[in-house]
Amino acid sequence: MNNNDTMSNLNCKLGMKSILPIFRCLNSLERNVEKCTIFTKSDKCKVVIQFFCRHGVKRTHNVCFQESQPLQVVFEKNMCTNTLMIQPRVLAEAIVLFTSSQEEVTLAVTPLNVCIKSSNEESMDLTNSVYSEMFVGPDEFDFFQIGVDSEITFCFKELKGVLIFSEATHAPISIHFDIPGKPIALSIDDMLLEANFILATLADEPSSESSPQSLCLSQKRKRSNSKADKKDQGRGVHLKKSNTQKALS
C-alpha cells in the first residue's frame, strides 16, 4: 500500500528462517486462527503478517524484506518430449529406499517403464555401500508420455522438497524433461495455486578420447610413471654399487 492507500506492485524477497517459524505449528493455527492477512507499506521495508484468532486475539509479525527482481527462466515446459504426472504418495513410496545422504538421483525413462536410481557418480564411490533402484510401471502414472529414451541426473534434495510441498497440497506432480544437460520442470497445478520448480540436470561427459581433461590426466600419469621408473632405476644402480663394494671387500 502507498501513502495514498493505493495498490502498487512490489518485487521483494524474504528470508526463509524468518517466515518458517511463523507458520510452523499448522495444527494450532488451523484451530485458533480465523483469518490471515499479509500486506506491506512503501514507507516501511517490512511485510506485516497478521493472524486474527478466536476471542478477538490478533497476532502481528513484522518481517523485513529486500527488494529484488524475480528470475525469469527461459524454459518452455510444454515443449518437452517427455511428460509424467504422478501422485505424491506413489512418488514417496518410490524414493523411500534412498538414504538421507543421497545428493543426486537419476531418472531413466523408456516407453515401457521408469527407473529411479542412485546417480552413476555416487554408485562408483566405494565408500557408499548403498545403491538404490526402483522401477515404476506406466500404469502407476496419471499421465505417461515418453517421446525419447532419456536418463537425467538432478538434485535429490530439491525433489524431496517439491514432494513435501505436493503432499501438503494433495496435488499431483508433473515432470517435464528432455535430455541430459537441459532443465527439468517439476510442476504442481491446483485450483488454488500453480508452482513451477526448474532444476538443472547434469550434462553427459565427453568421451575419454576427446576430453582435454582426460588427456592432461593421462599426461600427468605418464610423467609420474616416468619419474617413478627413474627413481626405481636409480635405486637399482645404488644397490648394484653396494653389492659390488661388498664383493670387493
C-alpha positions as CSV (number, residue, x, y, z in Angstrom):
1,M,0.0,0.0,0.0
2,N,1.2,3.5,-0.9
3,N,0.7,6.6,1.3
4,N,-2.4,7.3,-0.7
5,D,-3.8,3.8,0.2
6,T,-3.5,2.7,-3.4
7,M,-2.2,-0.6,-4.6
8,S,1.2,-1.0,-6.2
9,N,3.4,-3.9,-7.4
10,L,6.4,-4.8,-5.2
11,N,9.1,-7.3,-6.0
12,C,10.8,-8.4,-2.9
13,K,12.3,-11.5,-1.2
14,L,12.0,-12.7,2.4
15,G,14.3,-14.9,4.5
16,M,13.1,-18.4,5.0
17,K,14.4,-18.5,8.5
18,S,12.1,-15.6,9.3
19,I,9.0,-17.0,7.6
20,L,9.0,-20.7,8.6
21,P,8.7,-20.2,12.4
22,I,5.6,-18.1,11.9
23,F,3.7,-20.9,10.1
24,R,5.4,-23.8,11.8
25,C,2.5,-25.1,14.1
26,L,-0.1,-25.7,11.4
27,N,-2.5,-27.7,13.6
28,S,-2.6,-24.9,16.2
29,L,-3.1,-22.2,13.5
30,E,-6.0,-24.1,11.9
31,R,-7.8,-24.5,15.3
32,N,-7.3,-20.9,16.5
33,V,-6.8,-18.6,13.5
34,E,-9.9,-17.4,11.7
35,K,-8.1,-15.2,9.1
36,C,-4.6,-14.3,8.0
37,T,-3.7,-11.0,6.4
38,I,-0.4,-10.3,4.6
39,F,0.5,-6.8,3.4
40,T,3.3,-4.3,3.0
41,K,3.7,-0.5,3.1
42,S,6.1,1.5,0.9
43,D,7.4,3.6,3.7
44,K,8.5,0.6,5.8
45,C,10.6,-2.2,4.4
46,K,8.6,-4.8,6.2
47,V,6.0,-7.4,5.4
48,V,3.2,-7.5,8.0
49,I,1.6,-10.8,8.8
50,Q,-1.5,-10.6,11.0
51,F,-3.4,-13.6,12.5
52,F,-6.9,-12.9,13.6
53,C,-7.6,-15.5,16.2
54,R,-10.6,-16.6,18.2
55,H,-11.9,-14.5,21.1
56,G,-10.7,-11.3,19.4
57,V,-7.0,-12.0,19.7
58,K,-4.7,-10.5,17.0
59,R,-1.1,-11.5,16.4
60,T,1.2,-9.4,14.3
61,H,4.5,-10.3,12.8
62,N,6.8,-7.7,11.1
63,V,9.3,-9.3,8.7
64,C,12.0,-7.3,6.9
65,F,12.3,-7.8,3.2
66,Q,14.8,-6.9,0.4
67,E,13.8,-5.6,-2.9
68,S,14.7,-7.9,-5.8
69,Q,13.7,-8.7,-9.3
70,P,12.4,-12.2,-9.8
71,L,14.4,-14.6,-12.0
72,Q,12.8,-15.4,-15.4
73,V,13.9,-18.8,-16.6
74,V,13.8,-19.2,-20.4
75,F,12.3,-22.6,-20.5
76,E,9.0,-23.9,-22.1
77,K,8.0,-27.0,-20.2
78,N,5.2,-27.7,-22.7
79,M,7.8,-28.2,-25.5
80,C,9.4,-31.1,-23.7
81,T,9.2,-34.5,-25.3
82,N,8.8,-36.4,-22.0
83,T,6.0,-35.7,-19.6
84,L,5.0,-37.6,-16.5
85,M,2.3,-37.0,-13.9
86,I,2.3,-38.9,-10.6
87,Q,0.6,-38.7,-7.3
88,P,2.8,-37.7,-4.4
89,R,2.0,-40.9,-2.5
90,V,3.3,-43.1,-5.3
91,L,6.5,-41.0,-5.7
92,A,7.1,-41.1,-2.0
93,E,6.9,-44.9,-2.0
94,A,9.4,-45.0,-4.9
95,I,12.1,-42.9,-3.2
96,V,11.6,-44.3,0.3
97,L,14.7,-46.5,0.0
98,F,17.0,-43.7,-0.8
99,T,19.2,-42.5,2.1
100,S,19.3,-39.0,3.5
101,S,22.9,-38.7,2.4
102,Q,21.9,-39.1,-1.2
103,E,22.9,-35.9,-3.1
104,E,21.7,-36.7,-6.6
105,V,19.2,-39.1,-8.2
106,T,19.0,-40.4,-11.7
107,L,15.7,-40.7,-13.6
108,A,15.8,-43.2,-16.5
109,V,12.7,-43.5,-18.8
110,T,11.7,-45.7,-21.6
111,P,8.2,-46.3,-23.2
112,L,8.0,-49.4,-21.0
113,N,8.9,-48.2,-17.5
114,V,10.5,-45.6,-15.3
115,C,13.6,-46.2,-13.2
116,I,14.6,-44.0,-10.3
117,K,18.1,-44.9,-9.1
118,S,21.3,-43.6,-7.4
119,S,23.4,-41.5,-9.7
120,N,26.3,-43.1,-11.5
121,E,29.0,-41.0,-9.9
122,E,27.8,-41.9,-6.4
123,S,27.4,-45.6,-7.3
124,M,31.1,-45.6,-8.3
125,D,32.1,-44.4,-4.8
126,L,33.3,-47.4,-2.9
127,T,32.6,-45.6,0.5
128,N,28.9,-45.6,-0.4
129,S,27.7,-49.1,0.2
130,V,24.0,-48.4,-0.6
131,Y,22.8,-48.4,-4.1
132,S,19.0,-48.0,-4.6
133,E,17.0,-48.6,-7.7
134,M,13.2,-48.6,-8.1
135,F,11.1,-49.3,-11.2
136,V,7.7,-47.8,-11.7
137,G,5.3,-49.0,-14.4
138,P,3.3,-46.7,-16.7
139,D,0.0,-47.7,-15.1
140,E,1.2,-46.0,-11.8
141,F,1.2,-42.6,-13.5
142,D,-1.8,-40.3,-14.1
143,F,-0.2,-39.2,-17.4
144,F,2.6,-41.0,-19.2
145,Q,4.2,-39.7,-22.4
146,I,7.8,-40.7,-23.4
147,G,8.9,-39.3,-26.7
148,V,12.6,-40.2,-26.4
149,D,14.6,-42.5,-24.1
150,S,16.4,-40.4,-21.6
151,E,18.5,-40.6,-18.4
152,I,18.9,-37.4,-16.4
153,T,20.5,-36.7,-13.1
154,F,19.5,-33.9,-10.8
155,C,19.5,-32.8,-7.1
156,F,17.7,-35.3,-4.8
157,K,17.2,-32.7,-2.0
158,E,15.2,-30.5,-4.3
159,L,13.0,-33.4,-5.4
160,K,12.2,-34.2,-1.7
161,G,11.3,-30.5,-1.1
162,V,8.9,-30.5,-4.0
163,L,7.4,-33.8,-2.9
164,I,6.7,-32.4,0.6
165,F,5.0,-29.4,-0.9
166,S,2.9,-31.6,-3.1
167,E,1.8,-33.8,-0.2
168,A,0.7,-30.8,1.7
169,T,-1.4,-29.6,-1.2
170,H,-2.7,-33.1,-2.2
171,A,-1.9,-32.2,-5.8
172,P,-0.1,-34.4,-8.4
173,I,3.4,-33.6,-9.6
174,S,4.0,-33.1,-13.3
175,I,7.6,-33.8,-14.6
176,H,8.7,-32.3,-17.9
177,F,12.2,-33.0,-19.3
178,D,14.2,-33.9,-22.4
179,I,17.8,-34.9,-22.5
180,P,20.7,-34.6,-20.0
181,G,22.0,-31.1,-19.7
182,K,18.6,-29.5,-20.3
183,P,16.5,-28.3,-17.3
184,I,13.8,-30.4,-15.7
185,A,10.5,-28.8,-14.6
186,L,8.5,-30.1,-11.6
187,S,5.0,-28.5,-11.7
188,I,2.2,-28.5,-9.2
189,D,-1.1,-27.2,-10.7
190,D,-4.2,-26.9,-8.5
191,M,-7.3,-24.9,-8.4
192,L,-5.8,-22.5,-5.8
193,L,-2.2,-22.4,-6.9
194,E,0.4,-23.1,-9.6
195,A,4.0,-23.8,-8.7
196,N,6.9,-24.4,-11.1
197,F,10.3,-25.7,-10.0
198,I,13.0,-25.5,-12.6
199,L,16.1,-27.7,-11.8
200,A,19.4,-28.1,-13.6
201,T,20.5,-31.6,-14.8
202,L,24.0,-33.0,-15.3
203,A,25.2,-33.0,-18.9
204,D,26.7,-36.0,-20.5
205,E,30.5,-36.0,-20.1
206,P,32.5,-36.3,-23.3
207,S,34.4,-39.5,-24.1
208,S,37.8,-40.0,-22.7
209,E,39.4,-39.9,-26.1
210,S,38.2,-36.4,-27.0
211,S,38.3,-34.9,-23.5
212,P,41.2,-32.5,-23.0
213,Q,41.0,-33.0,-19.2
214,S,41.5,-36.8,-19.7
215,L,44.5,-36.1,-22.0
216,C,46.0,-33.9,-19.3
217,L,45.4,-36.5,-16.7
218,S,47.0,-39.2,-18.9
219,Q,50.0,-37.0,-19.5
220,K,50.3,-36.4,-15.8
221,R,50.1,-40.1,-15.1
222,K,52.8,-40.8,-17.8
223,R,55.0,-38.1,-16.2
224,S,54.5,-39.6,-12.7
225,N,55.2,-43.1,-14.0
226,S,58.4,-42.0,-15.8
227,K,59.6,-40.3,-12.6
228,A,58.8,-43.4,-10.6
229,D,60.7,-45.5,-13.2
230,K,63.7,-43.2,-13.0
231,K,63.7,-43.5,-9.2
232,D,63.5,-47.3,-9.4
233,Q,66.4,-47.3,-11.9
234,G,68.4,-45.1,-9.5
235,R,67.7,-47.4,-6.7
236,G,68.8,-50.4,-8.8
237,V,72.1,-48.7,-9.6
238,H,72.7,-47.9,-6.0
239,L,72.0,-51.5,-5.0
240,K,74.4,-52.8,-7.6
241,K,77.2,-50.5,-6.4
242,S,76.7,-51.5,-2.8
243,N,76.7,-55.2,-3.8
244,T,80.0,-54.8,-5.8
245,Q,81.6,-52.9,-2.9
246,K,80.7,-55.8,-0.6
247,A,82.1,-58.3,-3.0
248,L,85.4,-56.4,-3.3
249,S,85.6,-56.2,0.5
